[in-house]
């Protein structure tokens, strides 16, 4: 008898799961709350869809259990993803490990997945929200209550409804509520890959500044994470890829009531000794050069002014007249610019959700629930989140493939 499978959510993971299940002979119905499946894909990679990364490592993922993500990804890895998309007519290109569709358009990926679902005879029900999910053990199936109150019965369910990040694309947390209604533990969802907020007054003068640097995050004086790259200053704090990479740790620490700060190093490419030697040499050999001119050779003018303000030094002060104590204070500030973090951007600004359905309640070899046979999970609804660079989409493809295949009765070795 053909196995009937319902997929809740038509995003990257849901479409992948539906295709995999249909490929293995299942009768698949996808319930997507929005009008367009895969809408969130259109905004990934700045509209170009960074769909995976050839540098796939375990420390690129965060979860409630170390190694959980890679157990799944090894079953359908980045090379398998490239072959899979090529089989759908999507040729990919590698840009220093970051993989994009050759077209440079995220719509290419979304349309290929939708077309493949249709080719595999997947029933796609858009504008269809699942409001309740019930397991009926005595009948060995599941009952889904749809928005209009109509029931849908299935032998197995794949819950791939996304998280809470970018709610305008349909990620409204429904999946967490459905999982919790069946007794699953949901680790508190928090914004990740998101800007960090500070109330310090100088930020309104730094708005728009971009500078190469290192971000080191601390909570109650304990180092949590660090990353290096282009830091972007906003009116309300700090942003940019290195900030995004550490942001999930800030979200968790703030939620726990801890004191969080970010220490910025604006010259990570120089050793402490090299930087201090440069400053002292110019003070000796270029005595008439103003301190502002010296700094302007290194940093944007807005940042130079804030640095000088914080050490109480006027811009036109010649280097030769700057006392050793103030030079030392400036040298330290350039390398350890302390920012008090009061919060993170909202889910509207977040690229992904940290938290979700506990991986300890899932069999990561199959993505099946340990609480309810026939219930599977895929994508952002699970407590797995990756760093920037295609890792979150790799998780969607891998978890979707394995959930869809095993739900239909197939196996991964």
N, C-alpha and C positions, 0 to 999 in steps of 0.2 A: 504494500500500500504506500502511495506517495505521502511523504511526510510534509505536513503543513507547518510553515514557519512564518511567524510575524516578526518583523523588524521595526522597532520603535525608534524613529529618527532616520532622516534621509541625508545625513551629512557624510563626510568622508568615510568614517568607520561604518556607518549604516549601509551606504551604497556598496562598499567593499564586501561586507558580510552578506548582503543580499545576493550579489553576483556569485560569491563563493558557494553559498548554499544552493542556488539555482544550478550552478555548474555541476553539483553533485546530486542533481535530480530532485531537489525539493520544490514544492509549490510555495512560492515566497510572495508575501505581501508586505510592502513597506508603508508605514504610516508616518507621514511627514507633516508636522504642524504648519509649516510655511507653504507658500505658493510655489516655491522653487527648491528642488533638492540641491544640496551642496552650495547654498548661498554663501556660507562662511568661507568656502574655498576661494571665492572671487577676491577677497581682501588679503589673502596670504601672500607673503613675499612681495609686498607692495604691488599687488595685482599681477605678479609674475608666477606665483605659486612655487615656492621653494619646497619641492615635494619629498625630498630626502637628503641625506648627506652621506658621502662615501667614507667619512671618518666616524664610524658608528662605535661608540664606547659606552660602557655601563655608567660612567660618571657624568654622562650627558643627560641622565634621567634621574628624577627624584620620586620617591615612593615611600610608603610605610614599611616596606621590606626591601632591603638592599638586594639588587640583582633581579627583582621581579620582572622589570621591563625587558631585560635582555633574554630571559627565559622564553618570552613570547617572540621577540624579534628574531632570535636564532631560527625560529620555525619558518619565518618568511622575512628574509633580510633585505637590505638595500639593493642587492643585485637582483633578487627575485622581483622586487618592485619595478626595477627598470625593465626587466623582461616582460613583466605583466602589462605595463603600460605600452610597451612597444607592440605587444600582441593586440592592443586596442587601437593601434595606429598613432600613438603619441611617442614621437622620438624625443629623447631627453638630451640635455647638454650639461656637462660638468664644468663648473666655474670654481676652481680651487676647492673641490670637494662638495660644494653646494650645487644641488641638482635642480634644474628647471626644465619645463617643457621647451623645446627648441623654438616654438612660436613666441615665447616670452609672454604668453597670455594665460592667466589662471582659468579663463573660460574654456580653454582647450581641454584641460583636465576635467572640469566639471561636466562638460558636454560629452566627453568620451565615456565617463562613468554612467551617465544617464542613458546614453545610447546602448551601452553594454547591458544594462539592466533590461532594456526593452528587447534586445536581441535574445536575452536569456528568458524572456517571457515572465519577468518579475512584474507583479501588479503594483503600480505606484499610486498611492492615494495621498495627494497633496491636500493642504488645508484640512488635515485630519489629525486632531489632537487626541492622544490617549489620556483619559482622565482617571482611569483606575485599571489596576492589573491584579487579577486573582488567580491563584494556583488552585486547581481542583484535582487533588491527588487521586481520589477515587475514580476519576475518569481519565487520569493521566494526561490532562491537558491544561490549557490556560484560557482564561476569559479576559479579553481586553474590552473595556468600555470606552467607546469613542465619544467625541464631543457632542454629538446629537443624541447620545444615549443608546446608540445601536451597539450590539455586542459583536465581537469578532473572536472566534475560537481558533486555537492553534495548538499543535502538538508540542511546539517549542517556541520560545520567545528570545530574541536577541535585543537587549536593551542598549541602545546606542544613541541616546537622546542628547548627548553633549553635556557641557557643564553650565557655567553661568557667565563666562567671559563673552563679551560682544553680544549682549542680549538682543540687539537690533537684528542679528542674523538668525535668531530663533533659539539661542541658548538661554533658556529661562529657568533652569534648575528642575524642570519636570522630572527628569530621569532620577534625580536624587530622591524626590518624593515617592516615586513609584518603587524604587529599591527599598527605601525605608518602610514602606507599607507592607513589604514582604519580610520584614525583620532583618534586613541587611544593615550593617553599621556603615554610616556615612561620615567619613572624616570631614570636619568642618571645611566647606569650600571657601577658598580665599583667592583674591586676585594674584596672578603671577604674570611675569613678563610685562611689567607695569612701571610707570614712573614712581619715584619716591618723593614725598612731600615734606617741606620744611617751612616753618613760620619765620625763619630768620629774615630780617628786613632787607639785607643786601641783595636778595635774589631778584627783586624787581629791577635792579640795575644790571644784573647779569643775563637777563632774558635774551635768548638768541645766541649766546656764546657757545661755541663748539671747540673743544680742546681735547687732545689726546691725553689720556691719563689712566690711572688705576683707581678702582673703587674697592675699599676694604670695609666690610660691614661688621659691626660689633653689636652685641646685645648684652647689657649688664657687664660690659667690659670684656666679654668673651668673643673672640673672633669667630664669625659664622661662615664667611665666604669672601672671595675677592675675584675681580675680573678686570681686564685691561682692554681699552679701546677708546672710541670717541665718546666723550661725555658731553651731553647737551644740558645747558642750563635753561631753566624755565622760570617764569615769574614765581612759581610755587615750589621749586626744588630742583631735582636732577632727573635726567632721563638719558636715553641712548642705550645701545646694546649692552655695554658692561653693567649698567644699572639694572636693566631688565634681567640679566643673568643672575643677579643676587637678590632680586626683589621678593621671590617667594619666601626666602628666609626672613626678610623684614616683615612680611605679612604675618608669618607664624609667630615671630617674637612679639610683635605689637599686639596680636590677638591674645597672647599669654600675659600681657601687661608689663612687658619688659621695656627698659630704656634702650632705644636703638639710635645708633649714630653711624654715619658713613664718613670715612676718612679718605680724602681725595689726594692723590699724589699726581701733581701736574708735570712731573719730569721722570716718569718711570724708566725711561731709557738710559738715564744717567745714574751712576752710583752716588751715594750721599757724598763721598769724598770728592768725586769729580765735580759735582754741583757746587760744593762749598769752595773748592779750589778756583773754579771759574769766577765766582762772585768776588773772592779776595783778590784775584789777579786783576780784574777790571778796576777794583777799588784802588789798587796800586798804580796801574799803568794808564788808566783812563779817568784820572781824578776829576776832570771837569765834566765828564759825561753825567747827565742827570740820571737818577735812579729810575725814572719813568722810561727814558730811552733804553736803558739797559734791559729792563723787563719787557719792553715792547719788541725787542728782538727775539723774545721767546713766546709771548702770549698775546692774545687779543687785548686791545686797549681797555675794554670794560673790565676784564679780569685784572689787568695791571692796576687799575684805579682802586678796585676793591681790596686787593692785596696790600697796597700802600695805606689805605684807610685803616685796615685792621692792625697795622703796626704803627699807626699814628705818624706817618711820614709824608711830607709834602712832595708833590710830583717833581718840582724843580730843584730838589736838593741834589747837589753834586755828590757823586759817589765818594769823593775824597773827604767830604765833610760828614759822612754817615758813620756814627760811632760803631765800634765792634759789637756791642750788645744788640743794637738794632739790626745790624747785618745778620747776626745769628738768629734773631727772631724771624726775619724775613726768610732766611734760608730754611728754617724749620717749617714755616707756614706753607711755603711752596710744596713741600713734600708731605705735609700732614695738615691739610685744610679740613678742619672738623665741621661736620654738618649734623645738626640734631634732626632726626627723622621723627615727625609726628604722625605720619600716616602714609598710605599708598594711594595711587590712583584707584578709581572705582572699577567695577567689573566692566563698565562701558569702555574704559581705556585699556583693559587687560587683554592680552592675546590668548591667554589660556587660564584654566582653573587649577589651582593647587588644592589637593584634597579630593574627596569623592568616595565611591564604594571601596571598602577595605579590600586590599589584595589578599589578605589572610583568609577571607571567606570565599575565595575563588580558586579553582584548580587552574593554574596558569598554563598548564599543558593543553587545556581545552577551552579556557575562558568560561567554564561552566560554574554555576553557583554550587557551593558546598552545602547550601541550605535547601535548595529546591532543584531537583533534577529537571533538566529541560529548560532552565533559565540561564542565559548566557549574557555576557557583557562585552562591550567593545568601545574603545575610544575614550574621550575626555570624561565620561561619567565615572570611570575607574580612577582610583587614587594613584595616577601616574602622570607626571608632567615632565616635559623636556625643556632644554635650553633653546635659545633661538638657533635657527639654522636648518630647519627641515625635520627636526627630531620629533616634534609632536605629530606631524603628518605620518612619519614612519610608524609611530605607535598606532595611529589610526588604521593604516593599511595592514600592519601585522596582526593586531588584535582582531580586526574585522575579518581577515582571511581565516584565522584559526577558529574564531567563534562561528563563522558561517559554515566552514567545512565540517567541524565536529558536530554542530547542531544538525546537519543533514546526514550524519552517519559516517562521514569520512574520517580519516585519521591523519595526524601529523606525527612523524617519527622524530 
